[in-house]
Amino acid sequence: MARIVAGIAAVLLLITGAALLLGSNAEATGNRLEDTPAPPPTEEASRVLPVIPEIGEPPKADPLSKEEKRFNRMDKDRNDQISLPEMVQPRRSRFASLDLDGDGVLRFEEWAITTIDKFEGADADGDGILTRAEYATTAPKPRAPKPKCSC
């Protein structure tokens, strides 16, 4: 591996040396770019290029940190303080969906009902036992990948 790296470095040094030597030789003989006459215009060069409209300023980057954004999502009344009701509110709807009898008390059976329903739905033959094939149907669906940029 070291031989390859050394060989590549030697080739790059030789190319750089040759370019410097030829560049200094051109200046010594008086062949400068300014001294050479311009070539006659070709048919392609005589065409008028379209005017490109100016592009406005790019949008500014969001200066908020991840934690500041998280705080702002929770602070519903925008008073720079999070109260207990603001903190609890997102969980109330999930709790209400689990509290099947609506008594405000969540029993284990109510909490586990989604798992029980999933089990019963996967138990195709109704024997109360999941085989490997039946269990495979309970696998969560993969999430869609997030885009790498918001282009």
GROMACS elastic network, one bead per residue, 0.5 to 0.9 nm:
[ bonds ]
;  ai    aj funct       b0    kb
    1     4     6  0.52691   500
    1     5     6  0.64596   500
    1     6     6  0.86845   500
    2     5     6  0.51611   500
    2     6     6  0.60459   500
    2     7     6  0.84847   500
    3     6     6  0.50487   500
    3     7     6  0.59948   500
    3     8     6  0.85854   500
    4     7     6  0.50409   500
    4     8     6  0.61761   500
    4     9     6  0.85676   500
    5     8     6  0.51795   500
    5     9     6  0.61526   500
    5    10     6  0.86072   500
    6     9     6  0.50986   500
    6    10     6  0.61398   500
    6    11     6  0.86937   500
    7    10     6  0.50967   500
    7    11     6  0.62506   500
    7    12     6  0.86634   500
    8    11     6  0.51785   500
    8    12     6  0.62252   500
    8    13     6  0.86684   500
    9    12     6  0.51479   500
    9    13     6  0.62115   500
    9    14     6  0.87073   500
   10    13     6  0.51052   500
   10    14     6  0.62378   500
   10    15     6  0.87069   500
   11    14     6  0.51122   500
   11    15     6  0.62276   500
   11    16     6  0.86155   500
   12    15     6  0.51627   500
   12    16     6  0.61384   500
   12    17     6  0.85680   500
   13    16     6  0.51073   500
   13    17     6  0.60725   500
   13    18     6  0.85780   500
   14    17     6  0.50994   500
   14    18     6  0.61295   500
   14    19     6  0.86078   500
   15    18     6  0.51402   500
   15    19     6  0.61749   500
   15    20     6  0.86604   500
   16    19     6  0.51545   500
   16    20     6  0.62224   500
   16    21     6  0.85839   500
   17    20     6  0.51655   500
   17    21     6  0.60742   500
   17    22     6  0.86043   500
   18    21     6  0.50596   500
   18    22     6  0.60986   500
   18    23     6  0.84417   500
   19    22     6  0.52622   500
   19    23     6  0.60106   500
   19    24     6  0.86088   500
   20    23     6  0.50644   500
   20    24     6  0.61461   500
   20    25     6  0.84773   500
   21    24     6  0.53384   500
   21    25     6  0.61203   500
   21    26     6  0.87453   500
   22    26     6  0.62069   500
   22    27     6  0.88483   500
   23    26     6  0.53016   500
   23    27     6  0.66482   500
   23    28     6  0.88613   500
   24    27     6  0.53148   500
   24    28     6  0.62896   500
   24    29     6  0.89095   500
   25    28     6  0.50847   500
   25    29     6  0.64157   500
   25    30     6  0.87926   500
   25    31     6  0.88833   500
   26    29     6  0.54156   500
   26    30     6  0.64124   500
   26    31     6  0.53735   500
   26    32     6  0.70088   500
   27    30     6  0.51364   500
   27    31     6  0.59165   500
   27    32     6  0.63175   500
   28    31     6  0.77085   500
   29    32     6  0.85782   500
   30    35     6  0.81943   500
   31    34     6  0.84694   500
   31    35     6  0.67089   500
   31    36     6  0.74141   500
   32    35     6  0.53130   500
   32    36     6  0.67668   500
   33    36     6  0.55221   500
   33    37     6  0.85455   500
   34    37     6  0.77867   500
   36    39     6  0.89606   500
   38    41     6  0.84980   500
   39    42     6  0.85374   500
   41    44     6  0.81249   500
   41    45     6  0.59861   500
   41    46     6  0.65381   500
   42    45     6  0.52067   500
   42    46     6  0.63273   500
   43    46     6  0.52907   500
   43    47     6  0.69408   500
   44    47     6  0.56258   500
   44    48     6  0.89584   500
   45    48     6  0.78625   500
   45    49     6  0.89875   500
   48    51     6  0.89209   500
   49    52     6  0.89176   500
   52    55     6  0.88602   500
   55    58     6  0.83510   500
   57    60     6  0.85525   500
   60    63     6  0.84850   500
   61    64     6  0.88881   500
   62    65     6  0.81812   500
   64    67     6  0.80071   500
   64    68     6  0.57942   500
   64    69     6  0.63492   500
   65    68     6  0.51511   500
   65    69     6  0.63200   500
   65    70     6  0.86802   500
   66    69     6  0.52126   500
   66    70     6  0.62678   500
   66    71     6  0.87121   500
   67    70     6  0.50100   500
   67    71     6  0.61562   500
   67    72     6  0.86158   500
   68    71     6  0.50410   500
   68    72     6  0.61588   500
   68    73     6  0.86870   500
   69    72     6  0.50611   500
   69    73     6  0.62654   500
   69    74     6  0.88228   500
   70    73     6  0.52168   500
   70    74     6  0.65647   500
   70    75     6  0.88271   500
   71    74     6  0.52777   500
   71    75     6  0.61599   500
   71    80     6  0.84972   500
   71    81     6  0.88710   500
   71    82     6  0.80666   500
   72    75     6  0.50408   500
   72    76     6  0.74149   500
   72    78     6  0.73360   500
   72    80     6  0.79062   500
   73    76     6  0.67567   500
   74    77     6  0.89861   500
   74    82     6  0.68640   500
   74    86     6  0.64866   500
   74    87     6  0.66071   500
   74    90     6  0.88472   500
   75    78     6  0.54160   500
   75    79     6  0.71504   500
   75    80     6  0.66502   500
   75    81     6  0.64287   500
   75    82     6  0.53041   500
   75    83     6  0.79930   500
   75    86     6  0.66748   500
   75    87     6  0.82695   500
   76    79     6  0.82033   500
   76    82     6  0.80356   500
   76    86     6  0.66183   500
   77    80     6  0.82267   500
   77    81     6  0.85154   500
   77    82     6  0.86331   500
   77    86     6  0.85452   500
   78    81     6  0.74672   500
   78    82     6  0.87708   500
   79    82     6  0.79979   500
   82    85     6  0.82797   500
   82    86     6  0.61441   500
   82    87     6  0.67363   500
   83    86     6  0.52842   500
   83    87     6  0.63673   500
   83    88     6  0.87850   500
   84    88     6  0.60800   500
   84    89     6  0.84668   500
   85    88     6  0.50708   500
   85    89     6  0.57592   500
   86    89     6  0.54134   500
   86    90     6  0.77538   500
   87    90     6  0.70700   500
   87    91     6  0.81875   500
   88    91     6  0.55282   500
   88    92     6  0.64536   500
   89    92     6  0.51774   500
   89    93     6  0.74406   500
   90    93     6  0.64523   500
   90    94     6  0.75678   500
   91    94     6  0.53273   500
   91    95     6  0.61300   500
   91    96     6  0.85924   500
   92    95     6  0.50020   500
   92    96     6  0.59698   500
   92    97     6  0.85656   500
   93    96     6  0.50069   500
   93    97     6  0.62141   500
   93    98     6  0.87398   500
   94    97     6  0.51632   500
   94    98     6  0.64533   500
   94    99     6  0.87737   500
   95    98     6  0.51397   500
   95    99     6  0.60827   500
   95   104     6  0.87595   500
   95   106     6  0.79676   500
   95   111     6  0.89198   500
   96    99     6  0.50594   500
   96   100     6  0.74687   500
   96   102     6  0.71330   500
   96   104     6  0.80286   500
   97   100     6  0.67121   500
   97   102     6  0.89586   500
   98   101     6  0.89179   500
   98   102     6  0.88722   500
   98   106     6  0.72889   500
   98   110     6  0.59229   500
   98   111     6  0.58012   500
   98   112     6  0.86141   500
   98   113     6  0.79463   500
   98   114     6  0.84747   500
   99   102     6  0.53336   500
   99   103     6  0.71978   500
   99   104     6  0.67101   500
   99   105     6  0.68678   500
   99   106     6  0.55065   500
   99   107     6  0.79121   500
   99   110     6  0.60729   500
   99   111     6  0.74937   500
  100   103     6  0.81996   500
  100   106     6  0.83171   500
  100   110     6  0.62406   500
  100   111     6  0.89479   500
  101   104     6  0.81853   500
  101   105     6  0.86625   500
  101   106     6  0.89499   500
  101   110     6  0.84709   500
  102   105     6  0.76393   500
  102   106     6  0.88018   500
  103   106     6  0.80462   500
  106   109     6  0.82105   500
  106   110     6  0.61620   500
  106   111     6  0.65437   500
  107   110     6  0.52523   500
  107   111     6  0.63023   500
  107   112     6  0.86217   500
  108   111     6  0.50097   500
  108   112     6  0.59474   500
  108   113     6  0.84064   500
  109   112     6  0.50407   500
  109   113     6  0.58531   500
  109   116     6  0.87622   500
  110   113     6  0.52524   500
  110   114     6  0.82491   500
  111   114     6  0.73274   500
  111   115     6  0.84943   500
  112   115     6  0.53336   500
  112   116     6  0.61994   500
  112   117     6  0.86427   500
  113   117     6  0.59543   500
  113   118     6  0.84206   500
  114   117     6  0.50568   500
  114   118     6  0.60678   500
  114   119     6  0.85521   500
  115   118     6  0.50010   500
  115   119     6  0.61081   500
  115   120     6  0.86051   500
  116   119     6  0.50437   500
  116   120     6  0.61456   500
  116   121     6  0.84768   500
  117   120     6  0.51434   500
  117   121     6  0.59849   500
  117   122     6  0.85405   500
  118   121     6  0.50940   500
  118   122     6  0.61618   500
  118   123     6  0.86322   500
  118   138     6  0.70236   500
  119   122     6  0.52067   500
  119   123     6  0.61355   500
  119   128     6  0.84965   500
  119   129     6  0.88469   500
  119   130     6  0.78782   500
  119   135     6  0.83841   500
  119   138     6  0.79153   500
  120   123     6  0.51402   500
  120   124     6  0.78316   500
  120   126     6  0.74365   500
  120   128     6  0.77156   500
  121   124     6  0.69001   500
  121   138     6  0.87614   500
  122   125     6  0.88523   500
  122   126     6  0.88582   500
  122   130     6  0.72958   500
  122   134     6  0.54981   500
  122   135     6  0.65938   500
  122   136     6  0.85786   500
  122   137     6  0.63053   500
  122   138     6  0.65521   500
  123   126     6  0.52887   500
  123   127     6  0.70712   500
  123   128     6  0.66016   500
  123   129     6  0.67082   500
  123   130     6  0.57263   500
  123   131     6  0.81727   500
  123   134     6  0.61445   500
  123   135     6  0.80514   500
  124   127     6  0.82053   500
  124   130     6  0.83956   500
  124   134     6  0.68645   500
  125   128     6  0.82221   500
  125   129     6  0.87445   500
  125   130     6  0.89611   500
  126   129     6  0.76831   500
  127   130     6  0.81374   500
  129   134     6  0.89335   500
  130   133     6  0.78321   500
  130   134     6  0.54671   500
  130   135     6  0.56703   500
  131   134     6  0.51140   500
  131   135     6  0.60108   500
  131   136     6  0.85239   500
  132   135     6  0.50933   500
  132   136     6  0.61197   500
  132   137     6  0.89830   500
  133   136     6  0.51824   500
  133   137     6  0.69759   500
  134   137     6  0.55553   500
  134   138     6  0.75244   500
  135   138     6  0.55084   500
  135   139     6  0.74702   500
  136   139     6  0.56845   500
  137   140     6  0.85108   500
  138   141     6  0.88966   500
  139   142     6  0.88380   500
  140   143     6  0.88163   500
  142   145     6  0.87112   500
  143   146     6  0.86680   500
  145   148     6  0.87907   500
  146   149     6  0.85983   500
  147   150     6  0.68239   500
  147   151     6  0.89063   500
  148   151     6  0.87891   500
